[in-house]
């Protein structure tokens, strides 16, 4: 039972490049989240999903897109990376919108 | 703006002392949760307290919730060096789409010295 797995763990991009972060969970959870964590800012919600095929915007969605084609996977895309998107990204999953979340180990992204 | 705000931002204590950190939030909630994050790692769930509960215990953790003041506190008793981490509160918020979402505060960095 792996829990929540994020890939890749580290990535360096040049401004304007695109990439996709993958999150996979094996707990049959309905809810999945993408957060970004910046120094002094805590965790900020980017997008989340309440089930297969359903996504919603969080607090800081601009510059990101998401897809939930399969229940176990939640993808976060950066179409044209900007230095402001340098951050640590965390994926999490949970059974409902107000119960405990299980987190992945994070993806450290640098945009030069 | 963040739903939850922790106070203090940083706390430094000696082993064996108690550590108290506070969380304030803005909107009504179903429950409030506390998480811990070791440096460079993902968050780990510690404890959940429901809106109709006032106090909850788990091992050396004690959480209180005051819904009238929209605040919660996390007490770690008899702290250990291994408790050194960042601690975050999280609350459920109703999103614009009608779905609940979990929103985190800014965190308290706890340093426990041997």
Interface residues (C-beta under 8 A of the other chain):
Chain A: X4 X33 X35 X40 X41 X42 X43 X44 X45 X48 X50 X56 X57 X58 X59 X90 X92 X94 X96 X97 X98 X99 X100 X101 X102 X103 X104 X105 X106
Chain B: X2 X29 X30 X31 X33 X35 X40 X41 X42 X43 X44 X45 X48 X88 X90 X92 X95 X96 X97 X99 X100 X101 X102 X103 X104 X105 X106 X107
